[in-house]
Amino acid sequence: MKDMRRNCGGKARVISVGVDVLLAVKNTGVATASEIQQQVMQSMCIRSVQRYLNSMVEAELLYTGRSKLGEAKRYYLTGKAKELFGVKA
């Protein structure tokens, strides 16, 4: 997937990156912030990626499962996000 530095601006870029994040989670099945950073947001620091993912959780496009102490938080597609891609729940 492409880096966030694209030849489109503003809201279009946000949507494009959001779709790329959802596709990365869909194709991975479950993803960590580090995996998303490597696949989609290489130019961003890990904390910025985490904030972006948290905003997608708040928008109910992703959810997180329980993680053990010291383990990275894992992100999954919600039913709403699965509907966007025609994925069976």
Steps between C-alpha positions, in 0.01 A plus 500: 500500500602855445647738749285784635687747277258501208417740228162590647417730782287553804191290547568282196834398649341417835241279329764335284720421800199376695409260220862381482499436877175304479635297208819426691301374799269304270792333320688435824195383692630670808762771508708693748588868475852401402373287210274781382792743521718272286230435240320834472653783703876469472561873532312531830627431850341207682315727745329683211400166350354397837299823521371446145397143583328618820296746293393209277397310815293802609339506151411133554699379199752307711491342842769365728506174688646447842876496499727364766734728687793587276328380181415734215136597461337312213247657266211320329236610249157571645181379337457849350845483336441144379181618326705755306712222352230234474677279753280240668483560875 
